[in-house]
Structures are given as structure tokens and as C-alpha cells.
Amino acid sequence: MQYKITQQNGTEPPFSNEYWDNKKQEIYVDIVSGEPLFSSTDKYDSGTGWPSFTQPLVPENIVEQEDRSLFMIRTEVRSKHGDSHLGHVFPDGHPPTGLRYCINSAALRFIPKENLANEGYAYYTDHFKKNVN
């Protein structure tokens, strides 16, 4: 499933993927490259069955491009360094951005806030001190 999604632009089923209803404090990284992508402080329940975020944790690690597959025009979201297909971004999200980054769980690995330092992401520890979810 991870290969199909990240390398072949696939989509996992809604409501039966690993992180759609996860409420733990953590960051989400690209399953392929490990680059930090999203934070639980920006995650919300969009009702779609996929993890949804209002914004990326590190905008520089996200690439957006036009996707004309499936007879529609959407904005695809990919990781910059891993070039992994992550999902899509839509203009129907929550404040503060009004965006909904609808992301496939299989494209992500989560790092709980208590493991950030051990996993090499200590830089993001302060992120959770400022943003209480």
C-alpha cells in the first residue's frame, strides 16, 4: 500500500487507514525520506476519513502541482525531497488557512512528541510547547 500510494499516486480507503482519527501529539514525516511534513497541532477531523491538516509543518518540504487525473482538476501534494505522492490540498478547510491538506496515512510515519529527540527531530520539541492541542 505504501509503495502504491507514494510511488504510483494511489489513494487508500477512507476511514480504514492508520491515522485518520489519531489524536496524539506528534509530527508526521514522509515514510520514504523522513522529511517533516505535518503536525498534529494543525490536524482536524474533516469528516473525509483521511488525515487532514490546515497547513504543513515545514512548507518548504511540500510541493504542490496540478493533477488532472480522474477527469477532474485538483492540486496534488508531494514531498519535496522524497518526491512521494502524499495526497491533495483543497480550498474547503478550517481556519486559519481555509485549506484542507487531505493526506494518505500510508505516505506518513508519525513521531510522538515524547520520541522526537530520540528519532532525530528534537528541533520540533518546542513546537508542542507553543501549540497545545
N, C-alpha and C positions, 0 to 999 in steps of 0.2 A: 504494500500500500504506500509506504513512504517513497519508494522509487517511482511508482506510477504518478504520484502527486508532484513531487519535486522535480522530476526529470521529464515527465511526459504530460505535464499540465493537467493532471487529473483532479478530481474532486471526490472527497469522501462523503459518505452518507451523513445527513444531519441527525442530530440528537443521539447518535450512537458512536461518537468519536470521543477521544480521551479527554479533551479539555473544554468542551463546550459549556459545561456547568461547574468548572473548577473555580473555587473562590479563595484559594490560598494566596498569600502574598509571595510574589515571585517575579522573575523576569522570564521571558520566552526568547529562546535563541534558535537560530537556523539549525535544523537537525543535521545538515550537511557540513556547514562551515563553522558553526558555533558563534557566529556574529550576533550580538544582542539586537533584538528586533522590537519587542513589545514588553509592557509592564502590566501587572495586574491592577495597578492604580488607574490605568486607562481602559480597563476591561469592563464591559457591561453586558447584560442579558438583552440581546436584540430580538429574541424570540425566533431566531432563524435556525438554531441548532448547531451553529458553528461558533467558535470563539470570535468575539467582536470587540474591537478596540476603537477609541476615538482618535488615537494618534500613535505613531511609532515612538518607541523609547529613544531610538537613535535614527532620526530622519535620514541621515547620510547613508544608512545601511539598507535603505529601501529604494527600489527602482519601480516607477510606475510607467506602464506603456499601454497603448491601445490594444484591445483584444476584440477581434471581430468573429470569434468562433460562435457556434451555436446560433447563428442567424441573428445576432444582436451585437451592439457595441457596448463594451464595458472597459473598465480600467483594471488591468492586471497588476498585481503586486508581486515583485520578485525580490529576493535578497541580492544585494549589490555584489558581494564577494563570492558567494556560493552559487549565484545565478539560479537559485531554487525558485520554482513556482510556489508561491505562498497562498494565494487566493486573489480576491478582488477588493477594491475600495468603491464605496457608493456614497452619494451625497445625501443620504437619508438618516444620518446618525445623530447621536446625542451631543449636547454642548460639551466642551467649549468649541469644538471644531465643526460640528454638524456632519462629520464623516463617520462612515462605518467600514472599518477595515475588517472584512469577513475572511478569516484565515483558517486553513485546514490544520487540524490538530497534528496530523501525521507529518507536517512540514516543520513542526516545532519540537523543542525539548525544553522543559521548564526547569529552572533552577530556583528552589525555595530560598527565601531571603536568608535563612539561617545557614545555607550552604554556599552563599555567594563567594566568600573568601576562599573556601576550600576548592571551589571549582574554577578559580581564576577570575572571578567577576567582582572582586572586593570594591572596585570603583563605584559600583551601584548600590552599596550598602546605605550610603547617605540618602539615596533616592527614597527609601522607605521611611527614613526619619522625618523627611519633609512632607511626604504624602501618606497619610494614614488612610487605609482603605477600609 
